[in-house]
Amino acid sequence: MDRSRRGEVDPFIVMDVVEAARQAEEAGRHIIHMEVGQPGTGAPKGAAEAVARSLAQPLGYTVALGLPALRQGIATLYQRWYGVDLDPARVIVTNGSSGAFLLSFTALFDAGDRVGMGLPGYPSYRQILKALDLVPVGLPTRPENRFQPVPLDLPDLEGLIVASPGNPSGTMLDRDALAALMAAQKRGFVSDEIYHGLHYGPRAVSALEISDEVHVINSFSKYFSMTGWRIGWMVVPEDHIRPIERLAQNLFICAPHVSQVAALAALDCIDELEANRATYAMNRALMLEGLPKAGFTRIAPPDGAFYIYADVSDLTTDSRSFCAEILAEAGVAVTPGLDFDPSRGHQTLRFSYARATADIQEGLRRLQAFMASRAP
């Protein structure tokens, strides 16, 4: 049977690393996980308790845009975090941020449109765009710009995706830098804010503080520690609500009801979530001290998220093989940069510090021992 070329997307290499790590663990090895952007903690206690209470009632379809109470709760979050007075009608609850990207790209762009994104950047942007017959345009960023695009990087585009904090770099755009990009790219602006809440200095700036004429995408996966619940949201201009509602009705019906119940409760679990952020801050400090001691010296200190992106061109020209060697010899799973930058990622690695502090300490010890064993 013939297949559509739209299905010919690239693999998500980090998931291949996850599988290799799983096989090693199945064989009896103890693996330290620095490969995947998944918090080591589970959903907040209050979220789990809310779900337990909800199971006494049938959990069926919700309205396509999400539970009204959850949409109001998310709107209240924007007031608390950014001082933005947001109409909850503009909030759309989605099947994770991935569902939000699918809805956003489908609503904003026509087949053949060119959509820009900084490289290194989250690989699924490119693959979702390809599957929709859109043209992803990689914009190579530079260390001096902290791996974020700048207006001079922008060719003629129908759209632009920015992420601040970014994945894999963890670097952020300040208000002036974000506003300059928005002014330079007035059409089809998408702001990925999935790592908001995870900052280690000044907080991240939301695109909604600058303009309402954007699509903002976020999720309960990272700050709220709910990756497996597959629950996210998007904020869109008022005149985009109904078209996206029609798409959501037909593509997804609704986000999972049980996950929406959990998400609503998670919004109030501030103390627990801030304790998680304090752990990440401790882990970040350990990584910034420990990675250079292991020989990974070319790094951009992250402003947020829970990643460190390292230039390893002095160590290898084949990051995928290097990661396989680190896993085999040191028992530490890390991600090759190829996911994030197909051209330059042969010489970069991403380290995640989202797990427990004891795991980070042990992983650094193993990396330092591994790199010492390779020294001439």
N, C-alpha and C positions, 0 to 999 in steps of 0.2 A: 504494500500500500504506500502511495506517495505521502510525503510529509511536508508540512509548511516550513518554509525557510525561517519563519518567525520563531520557531522553536529551537533554532540553532544558536542558542546563547552560550556564553562561556560558563564553565563550572565556577562555583564559589570555592576557591582554593582552601580557605580557612576551614571549610567543612570537611575537606579531604584530610587536613591535619587533625581535626577532631576525631575522624574515623581511625586514623593511624594511632592516635593516642589511646582510643578505646581498645583497639586490638592489643596494644602493649599492656594495658591494664588487665585485659582478659587473660593474657599470658602470665599474669602474676606480678607485673612490675608496678611500682608506685610512681605515678607521673604527676609532676607539678604543672598545672594548667595556666599558661600565660598566653594562650592562643586565641581564646574566644572572648568576645565582649559580653560576658554574662556575669552579673553579680554573684558572689559566693553565698549571699543571703537569699532567703525566700521572700515571698510576699509578706508585707507587714502583718503582725498578729491581728490587728483589728480587721484587716481584709479577710483573713481566714475565718475569723469568728462570724463576720457578716455572712459569708457564704454558708457556714454551718447552719445559721438561723434560717437562711433563705430556702434550704432544701426541704423544709416542711411544706412549701408551696410549689405548685407546678412552675417550671421555668420554661416558658415558651418563647415565641418570637417577640421582640420588642419592635417599636417603630424603627424605620430604617435609619433615621438620624441619631438614634440612641435614646436611652432613658432621659426624660426631661430633667430629673434631679441630677444626673451625672453631668449633663451639659451645663446646668447652672453651676455645679460645683467646679467645673473646669473654668468657667467664666470668672468665678470668684478667685480662683488661683491666679488669674492674670492680674486681678486687682492687687492681690497680696504680693506677688513677685515683682510686678512691673509698674503698678499704679495705673494700669490700663482699664478703662471702663468698657467692658466687652459685652455686647448683646449675646446671650446664650443661644439665640437662634442661629448665629453664625458658626457655632461649634458643631462639628459632625463627628460622632464616635465611629471608629473604624476597626477593622480586623488587623490590629497592629499598625505600625507605621507603614508596613509594606502595602496593606490595603489602601492606606491614605495616598501613597505615591501612585498607585494604579489609578485611583479616582482622579487625583490631581492632574496627572499627565494626560489622561483621556479627556478630561474636561477642558484643559488649556490648549492642547496642541492638536494639529492635524497631521496626517501621515506625511512624512518627508520634512517636517519642521526640524530645524537645528536647535538643539538644546545644549547649552554649555555647562560644564562642571569642572571644578578645580581638580587637578591631579597632583598629589595622591588624593583619592577620595573614595567614598563608599562604593563598592563595585556594583551593587544591585541597581543603582541609578542607571548605569549603562545598559544592563541586561534588560530591565523593564522597558526602557526606551526602545531598544532593539526589537523586543517582542511586540511593541505597538507600532512598528514601522516608522519610528522616529529616528533621528540621526543624533547620537550622542557626540558631542564635541569636547574632547579633553583639553583642558587649559593648563599646561604645565606651570606649576607654581614654583616659587623659589624660597630657599631658606631665609633670605633677608626679608621676605614678606611673611615669614612664619607659616609657609605652606598654605596661604590663603590667596585667592585671586584678587587682582586689583583692576580698576577700570581700563588701564592700558592693555590688559590681557584680553579684552573682549573683542572678538570679531562681530560681524553682523549675525545676530541670533534671534530666534523667535522666543527663546526662553533661557533662564539661568537658574541653576540650583546652587545654593550656598549652604554650608553647614558650619555652625559656630556654637559650641566647640566642634571641631572637625574630627572625623574618623578617617585616617589613623593618627593624626598629629596631636589631637587634643588642644590645638591652638584656637584662639577666638578673634573675632572681629570686634573692635570697639565701635561706638556709635557712629563716629565720623566715617570709619572705613565701610561699615555696612550701608550707611546712607549714600556714600559715593557710589557703591555698586548698584544700589537701587535706582539712583538717578541716571546712571549710565545704561541700565537695562530696564526700561520701563515696561516692556512686554513680558508676560509669563514669568514672573519672579516667584520662586519657591524657596522658602527658608526652612531648612531642616534643623529643628531645635530639640532633637531627641535627647541630647545630653544636658539640657538646661537643668539647673539645680545642682549639678556636679561641677563646682568651681572652687578654686583654691586661693582666690584673691578677689578682685572685683567680679560681680555677677555678670552673666551673659546678658546681652541686649537682645530683646525680641524685635523682629521686623515690625510687629504691630505697634511699637512705640514710635515708629517713623511714618508708617502709612497703613491704611486699611486695604489698599489695592494690591494685596499679595496673598499667596497661599502659605500658611504656616502649618508645619507638620510636627507632631510630637507623639509621645508614647508613654505608657506606664512601664516599659521594659527596663529602663536604666535607673533613673533616680528612684523610682518606686519599686524596683527590684522584682518585676513581674514579667520576665521574658516569656515564660511558657503560657501565660494567660492570653497572649495574642490580642491585646487591647491597646488602641491608640486613639488619636484624634487629629482633626485638622480644623483650622479656622480659615474661612473664605470670605470674600466680599459678599455683600447682601445679595447682589444679583446673580451670584453663582450657586446659591443654596439649592434652588429647585433643580437645576440641571444635574448637580451632583447627587441630590436625593434620588432622582430617577435612575442614575447609574447605580447607586448603592442598592436600591430596591432590586434591580435585576441581576447585579453581579454577586451580591452577598446576602440579600434579604435584610440582615442586620448583623451586628457584632454579637458574639455569644452573650446570652443574658447573664449567665453566672459570672463571667468576667466583668461585666458592667457592674454587677453588685459589688464585687471585690474592689473594683477601681474606685467606686464612690466612697467606700469606707477608707481606702488607702489615702485619700486626699486629707484625711484628718490625723494621720499617723505621723505627725511632724517630728516628734522626739525620736522615734525609731529611725526614721529616714535620715535625720541629721546625724544620728550616731553612725549610720552607714557611711555618710560622707566624711565624717571624721576618720573612719578607718581608711578610706581611700586616700585621704590627705597624708596619713601616716605611711601608707604603702608607697605613695608617690615620693615622699622624702627618702624612703629606703631605696627606691629604684634610682633616683637621681644621684644618690651616693654610691650605690652598689654596682650599677651597670658600668660606669667608667672604670671601676676597679677590675672588672672582668675584661676590659678592653673595648667596650662599646662606648666610645667617647664622643661620637658625632651625633648628638641628639638635640632636639629642640624642646626645651622644658615645656610641658603642657600646662595650659591655663585651666583646663577642665577635662571632662570625660575621665577615662581611666586607662589611657594608652600612652606609650612612648614610642615614637618613630625614630629609628636609628639608621643612619647611613653606614653601611658596612662594606663600602667599596674598597677599603683597605684590608678587608678580611676575605672577601669572596666576590666572584662575579656570577654566582649561581645561588641565589638566596633559597630556592626551593631545596636544593641538595644540602645546603648548609643547615636548614631547619631539620631535615631528615637526620643529619649527623648529630645535631644537638639532641634530638629526641632519642636516638639510638644510644648515644654515649652518655648523655647527662640525665636523661629522663625528664627533660623539660620541653614542653610543647610551646613553640612560638610560631608566628605567622610570617611567611615570606611576603615581601612587598608587592608581588606580582598582582595580587587582587586589587590593589589600590592604585597602581601605576604600571600599566602593561609595558611601557617603554623603559622606565628607570627602576622598576621594582626588582630587577635581578640583583640589585645591590643595596636593598633595604630590608629591614625587619620591623615588625610591630610586636611590642611586648604589652600585654594587658596586666594591670595590677588590680583586677576586680575581685580577687579571691581573698581569703583570710590572710591576716598579716603573717602568721606562722608559715603559710605556704610561700608567701613572697620572700621571706627570709631564707627558707630552705632552697627555693629556686635560685636566688642570687648566690648562695653558697655553691650550689651545683654548677652554675654558669661560670663562676670564678675558677673552680677546680677544673672544669672542662677546658676553658681557654688557657689556663696554665699548662695543661697537658699538651696543648698544641704548639706551645711556644718552642722556638728552635733551641 
